[in-house]
Amino acid sequence: MRDEAGPLETVRVNLPGRAYDVRIGAGLLERAGAEIAPLLGRPRVTVLTEERVAALHLPALEAGLAAEGIEAVSLALPPGEATKGWTQLSRAVDWLLEQKVERGDVVLAFGGGVIGDLAGFAAAVLRRGVRFVQVPTTLLAQVDSSVGGKTGINAAAGKNLIGAFHQPSLVLADTALLASLSRRDFLAGYGEVVKYGLLGDAEFFARLEAAGPRLHEDGAALIAAVTRSVEMKAEIVVRDETEQGDRALLNLGHTFCHALEAATGYSDRLLHGEGVAIGCALAFDLSARLGLCSQEEPVRVRAHLAAMGMKADLSDIPGDLPGPEVLLGLMGQDKKVVAGRLRFVLARGIGEAFVTADVPAEAVLAVLGESALA
């Protein structure tokens, strides 16, 4: 569809009784008021954001809301993964209560994945659940964390271990905001984009091989990549909202990734999307080692990551890492452990991922050891 803001795409997340639209395109911030107004019982919203995003983009969001007569009050939290914990969650919930947010109101999550996860969880627990709208400002959040209703915070024992499934009422993915990202942050988000091709759409992966290196500068190609990623996630979420089956496919690369994030202290040494990219490469290495796919498949995955200038191995992570045995132990805290057994997302080829718990520990250790020496 088209309007004054340019081409816009709409992906419907068709969950029974809780369906919502994901709107994708450039210029959505300026028309945020028109998009959000139909959800409001009164012309007022509360915005949870982070300091860097507020400095760059909050005036534009406020202007877009004011154009429809909507008042906005906001709280800007500190940037970084450390924000996604009890301290800032408590601060956010207390502030929302101070603003007298009612059950019929709407909370706006305006930021990357950290803010989206925390704000969504705050909305989930406030008054036993208020509605919220995701306005993701990073590529990673636009294609992954803003869609599907996973909200939560980190614990000392691991990432995202405290949370709730709480679907947004609307997602506004303004791709124009991605121009403000650093190259590193953009590529971290691309780690989640490439994951979708690897797990279930070989044709999409082939298109990424062709378009990926110019995606940052090609607005139409970027919108197409975000839209296809969201379509794939929406299809899986509708089939398996609470991750009892198919939704686990979305965790391709994440079992490795979460262990590496824990090993690096959830710091800037390794961004989440970088860990996903490394994890995808390792998942294909492991698949080939187990004879599930040909040796050419992990070679092709690594070739594309290299063409994009992305990390693909443990040796690409700055600083020292613990040994394979310790990393394997960190995987044991992952939410995908069932009856004490680790579940991996492996692949029979590009676009052919599946979930299994039948993975010998020695094969995982071997893959980790080789990657550390690469």
N, C-alpha and C positions, 0 to 999 in steps of 0.2 A: 504494500500500500504506500501511497505518497501523500505528503502534505508539505507545508511551507518549510519544515525542518529538513526535508529531503527524504530519501527512501527509508522506510521503517519496516521491519519484519516483526511478526507476532508469532510466538510459539505458545500454544495452549498446553498447560500442565493439567490434564483432564482427570483429576482425582475426584471421585464421587463426593459431592457435597462440599468440596474444598478446592474446586478448580480455580485456576488463576492464569493470567497472561504474563508472559515474559516479552517485553517490548525491547527491540534491539535496533539501534541506529544512531546517527549523529544528530545532536541537537535536542535530545530528550530532556536535558536539564532545564532548558528554557521553557518547555511546555509541561513541566512537572505538575503544575497546578491543575491543568486541564486533565492530565492523566489520573491524578489522585483524587480530585474533587468528588467523583461519583462514590468514593468509599467513605466519605466523611459525613458524620451527623452534625458536626459543627465545624466552622472554618478555622481549624487550629490543629497543628501537628507538633509533636516533640521529635527532635532530631538527635540521635546519638551518632557522633562522628569522631574523628581523631584530628589531632592538632595540625598535622601537615595538610590533610585534605581540607580542613576548615579554612586554612590560609589561602589555599589555591582556588577552591571551588564553592565554598559555602555562600558567598554573596550571589553567585549565579543561581544556586538552588533557591535561595530566599526570594530572589527576583522572580523566578519562574513560579513560585507559589503565590507571591503577592499579586501577580498578574490576574489570578483568579480570586483575590481577596482572602487568601489563606495566611493566617499568622503562623510563624514558626519560631519556636524557642529551641535552643540547642545546647548540648553539653559536648565539649571536645575532650576526649581521653588521650593519654599519651600514646605515641606510636610504638609498634613492636609487639612481638609475640607474648612478652611478659604481661601485657595488658589483659590477656585472655585468662584471667584467674579470679579468685574469690574477691580480692581487694577492689578491683575496678568493677566487677559485677555488682558488688554491694553498693559501691558509689553510684553506679548507674540506676539501680533499682530505687535507692533512696531519693535520687534526684527526680525520677519519674513520679514518685509518690508526692514529692514536694510540688511538682507541677500539676497535681491533682488529675492525673491521667485517669480517665474513666474506661470501663470495659468496652464502650462503644467507640473509643478514640483509636487513632493510628499512630504507631511509633515508626519513624523512618530510620533505617540503618544506612548511613551514608559513609561508605569507606570500602576498604578491602575486606578480605576474608576474616580477619581478626574482629573487626567491628561488626560485620554481618553475623558472625557466630555469637558474639557476646550480646549484641542488641536483640537478636532473635531469641536467645535464651532468657534475657531480661523480660521480653514481651511474653514469653511462654509462662513464666512464673508470676508475673505481676497480676494481681487479682485473678489468679488461676487461668490467665490467658487473655491477652489483648491482641488485636490485629497489628501486623507490622508490614511495612513495605521495604523491599530491598532496593537500594540505589547503589549498586556496586561500582567502584571507581578503579579497579584493577582488572587486567585481563583474566587473571586466575579466578577472581570472584565472579566476573561476568559469565564465564563458561562453566563454573563448577559450584563454588560454595554458596552462591546466592539462590540456587535453584535446588529444590528437593526437600527443604525443611529440616535439614540437620542443623541444630544449634547447640552451643555448649561452650565449655571452658576446659582448660587443661588442669591436670592434677600433678602432684609430685611424682606419682607413679607412671605418668604417661600423658600423651596428647589426647584431647577430646574425650576423656573418660567420664566427664560429668556433663549431662546435657539432656535434651529432649527433642523429639520430632515435633516441630511446630512450623507449619507451612506459611509462607508469606501470602498476602492478599494480592500482591502485584510485584513485579520486578521491572525496573527501568534500567536497562543497560545502555548507557550513552557511550558509544564507541569514540566520540570526540575526546572524552576525558583521557583516553589511553595515550594521547599525544604528550601528556605531561609526565608519563612514566619514564624512568631511566631505562636504558637498553637492558640492563640486568633484570629489572623488575618485569619488563615486557616478556623477556625470554623465560623467566620463571613461570609466568602465566601460560606461555606457549607449551610448557611441559605438560600441562593439563589438556591443552588442545590436541597435541599429538597422541596423547593417551587414548582419546576417543577413536581415532583411526586405527590404532593398534589393537584395541579391544574388540571392535565390531564393524569396521567399515574400511576395507582395504582400498576402495576407490577414493574415499576421503583422504586416506594417508597418501595415496599417489598424488592427489591434488595438492596436498601440503608439501610434498617433495618439490613440486613445481613452483608453488606460490610462496612458500614459507619465507625465504630470504628477503622478499619485498613486502611482507605482510604489514610491517610497521608503517610503510609509506603508502600503501594501497588501501584506501578507505573501503572500496567495494569488496575487495577480497577479504578484508578484515571482518566486515559485517557478515559475509558469507561463512567464514570460518566460525565466528561466534554463534551464528544461527544454527549451523549443523551440529556443533558441540552441544548446544542447548537442546536441540531436537532429540539427540541421542540420549541425553540425560533424562529428559522428560519421559521418553518412551520407557526407559528402565524403571524410573521412579513410579510411574503409573502401574507397572506390573508388580512392583515389589517395594512399597513405600518404606517399610521398616527393616529392610535388609535381611530378610529371611532366606533369600535365594538369589535371584538375578542381580539385585542391586550390588552384591558383593563384587560383580565384574568391574564396577567403577573404581575399585580399589587396586586395579592393575598398577604395580609399582609401589603401592603404599606400604606394604608390609616391610619392605626394605627401607623405604623412605622414613617411616616413623621411627625405626631403630636408629637411623643415621641422624635424624633431628634430635633424638634424645642424647645420642653420643656427642653431639656438638652443642648441647645445652640450649637448644631452641634459639640459637643466636644467628647473627648475620653471616656467620661462616657458611651456612647452608640455608637458602631460602626453600620454602616448601616445594615450589614448582621445580626447583633444581633437584631436590631429593626425589621427586616423582620421575623426572627424566632419567636419573641414575637408576632408580628402581625399575623402570620399564626396561632399560638396557639389561639389567641383571636378571629380570624375569625371563627375557628372551634367551639370555645365556643359559639360565637354569633349564629352560624348556629344551634347548638344543642338547644340553648335557644329558638330559633324561631321554633323549631320542624322540621327543614329541614333535619337533619341527626340524627343518634342515638347518645346517650351519649358515646358510646364506641369509636366513631371516635376521639373526642378531647382527650380522655384518651390515645389512641394509638399515636397520634401526640406528646403529652407531654412525653410519655414513651420513644419515640425515641430521642427527644431533650435531655432528661435527660441522656440517654445512651451515648450520644455524649458529655455530659458535657456542654450543651448550656443553655443560658437564655431562659425562657419561660413565665415569668410574670413581671409585673411592679415592683413587690417587689424585683426582681433580679437586678434592675438598682440601682447602688450606689447613695446615696444622696437623697434629697427630690424632689418629683415631685408635680406639681400642681394637684388639684382635678379633678375628672372626667368631671365636667362642663367646666373647662378651656381646658382640652384636647380635648373635643368635639368641642369647639370653634376653636382650632388650626386645626382641621380636615377641617374646613370650607374654609381654604386657599388652600386646596389640588386641584391639576389640574383636579381631577376627579369629581369636582362639576359641575353639569349640571343644568341650570335654577334654581340655588340656592339650589339644592338638592344633598346631598352626595350620591355617588355611592359606594357600597361596593362589594367586591368580596367575596361571600359566597360559601358554598359547600353542596351538597346533600350526600356527602361521600368522602372518599379519592379518588382523581382522577376525581372528578365530580364538578368542580368549575363553577360558573356562576356569572354574574354581575346583581346587582339589586339596585334600589333606594328606594325600599319599606322596609325600616328598621326603626322601631320606635326608637326615641331618647332614650326613657327610657330603652330599651333593651341594647343599647350601653353603657349607663351610668352604668347599673347594671354589665355588663361584666367588665368594667374598674374598678369599685369599688371592685369587687371580686378579680381581679388580683392584685390590690394594696395591698390586705390583705393576699394574698396567702403565 
